[in-house]
Amino acid sequence: MSNTLSPVLGGSLDLDHLSPKSLGRVSGRTSRGEYGPEAWADDVLESVPANPELALGHSLGGLESVPANPELALGHSLGGLVLAVAVERMRPARAVYEDPAWRARPERQAQAAQDFMAQKTWGRDQIAAAYPRWSADDIDAKLAALRCFDPEAAPSLPTGRAWDYTPARPVVPSLVQLADPSDLVPPDDAQRLRHAGFEVRVAAGAGHSIHRDDYEGFVASLDGWL
């Protein structure tokens, strides 16, 4: 996501990708028992500098951050879940959650694990067919991510129990960006978030990866927030 947001922030930031030790390969926790959202958050907090000025959440726990006196921490989807668990300890000045995966039933967790495993073998044509609105650069980024993804991490997703990490209130000023429609945060939940004090914005017509499906809509939904 650094190549997505760098132009929004002026194009001059030296963005450094920081992957949490999660996902099995580095920490080895997948072989030592359950490895879920709390452990993902612990690994993120070990990986990023303290007190970032802005945090954005989205996919399997990955964060990106400006090194040394960070201004921005980034994630997406399950990364939004990780951010919600970590935000009280991370204490950014602001938080942004992009279509966060805060709630999941056991069967949805199992399906997500299967989907991650299946995508490991995808090529360019399969990605283009699944995500017709993505640019060639986004497809390249997806291919690179799939090459790095450790498939041994996927079995850690199903915990056998439903989870709900929806924040009761924003710990810091918080923006929630939603797909249209969002499978993860339905309208009733979005309204409850608004009542709780979150800023909630829907990117009209965008899918789950808002920053790739509709870059202009993604940027527009950040208007006045950065």
N, C-alpha and C positions, 0 to 999 in steps of 0.2 A: 503493500500500500504506500510505501514511501514515494514511488514514482507517481502515484495518484495525487498525493497531497502536497508534494513539494511545490508545484506551480501555484497552488492556492496560498501557500505561505510565503510566496515570493521567489521560489525556485533557487534560493541560495543556501538552504540548510544542508548541512552534512548529516544525512539521516543514516543511522546505523541500526541494522536489524538484530534484535535480541530475541532468540527463541528460548523459552523457559526450558529447564532441564527435564521437563515432563516427557511425555510421549515415548518413554521406555528406553531409548538408545543410550542416553547419557546417564540418567539417574538409576536405571535398572529397577525402578520401583514396581514395574509391572510384574516382575518375578518375585516380589516380596509381599504380595497381597494387594488388596483393593487400592486403586489409584484413581481418585475422583476429583471433583472440583476443589475441595479444600487443599489437596496436595498440589494440584495445578497452580492454585493461587500462591502457595508457599514458594514454589519454584519460580514463579514470575517475580515475586518480591525479592528473591535472591539474585535475579538477573537484571533488574532495572534500577537506575539510580533513584534515590529517595526524592519525594516531593516534586514530581513533575508538574509543570504548569497546566498541562492539558492531557487528559487520558481519553482514548477512544477505544471501544471494545468491538471485536469481530473475528472469528473462526478458531481453529483448534488451539487456543491458548497462546498463539503467537503475539508478541508485542514488538513494535518498532519504537525507537526512542532516539532523541537527540542526545549524544553522549556529552557528559560534563555540563552541569547546570541545565538539565533537559527542559525543553519547552513542550514536548509532545510525546505521549506514549500511545501506541496504536494497537488495536486488535480487531475482532469481528465474529458474531454468532456465538460459538462456545467461548470465544475471547471476551464477549460481553458478559457471559456467565462468570468467567474467571475474574474480570474486572469488578463485578458486583461483590464477589467474595473478598477481593483484595483491597477494595477502595478505602475502607476505613483505616487500614494500616498504611496504604500508599499515600493517602491524603493529597491528591492532586488539587489544584485550584478549581478545576472544572472536570467533569466527566462526560463523555459522549458514548452512547451505546448504539451500535448499528445492528438493527434487527436481532436483538439478543436472544439466546437460547436459555432463558431463565427457568422454564418449566419443561419437564419431559416425563412421559409415562414410560414404564419399563419396555413396552413393545416398541415405542419410538426410539428409545436408546439402542435397542437391538438392531432396528432398521438402519439407524445412522451408522452403526459399526459396520454393517454389511455394505452400506453405500461407500464408506471410506475405503474398505478393502477392495471393492469392485473398481473404484476409480484408479487404484494404483496401477492397473494395466492399461489405462486409457491412452490413446494417442490423440494427435491433433484433430482428426476428423470427428472422433467421438465427443471431444470437448466442444467443438464448433457446433455440432448437432444439438448438444444439450444446452448450450448457452449461445444462441444465435446473435445476441446483441453485443457480444464481447468483441473487442478489437483483437488484432493479431498479437499485439503486445500483451494483452491480458491472457490470451491463450498460452503464450510463451511463459508467462509468470505461473500459470496453473501447472504447466508441464514441469517447470523447475521445482515447484512445491511438491508435486507428486514424486519426483525423483528423491527428494529429501525425506519424504514422509516414511516413518518407520511403521510398517504394518502390524508389528507386535503391539503397538499402542492401541489399536482399534478395540481389541477385546476388553480394554479397561473402561470403555464407555458404558456398557450395560452393567448397572449395579444391582439389578433385580428389584429395585424399589423406585417408586416415583420420586422425582426431586422437584422442588420449587424454591428457587433462589431469588424470586422476585423481591427486590428491595421494598421494605415497608415505607421508606422515605428516602429522599436523596441525601446522602451523607455530605455531599458537596453540590454546588449548582450542576445540574445534570440534564443533558439532552438525550432523548431517545429518538433515533431515526428508524422509521418502519417501512418495510416493503409494502406494496399495494397490489393485493392484500398480503398481510403478514400471516404466515402459518404459525408463527411462534408467539406473537402477541396479538390476539384477536381484539376486535373493537371494544368489548366490555373491559378487558384488561387495560387497554390503552386509556380508557376513560378513568379507570381507577388510578392509574399512574398520574394523570393530570391532576386529579383531586389531591393526590399525595404530594404534589409540588414539583413533579417532573415536567420539563418542557417536552412535548411529544409532537413530532412532525412526520407526516407521511410523504414519501417520495412518490408522487403519482405515477402509476404504471410500472414502477421498478420492481424487480425481483429481489431475492434475498441478498445477493451481493450488489447492493445499491451503487457502490462506487464503481462497479464494472458494468452493470446493466444500464445505468443512466448517470454518466459522470456529471452532466450539467445539473441534473436533479439533485444529485448528491451534494454538489457544491452549494446549490441554492438552499438546501435544507440546513446548511451551516451558516447561512447569512446572519450576521449580527452576533454570532456565537464565538467565532475565532477572534 
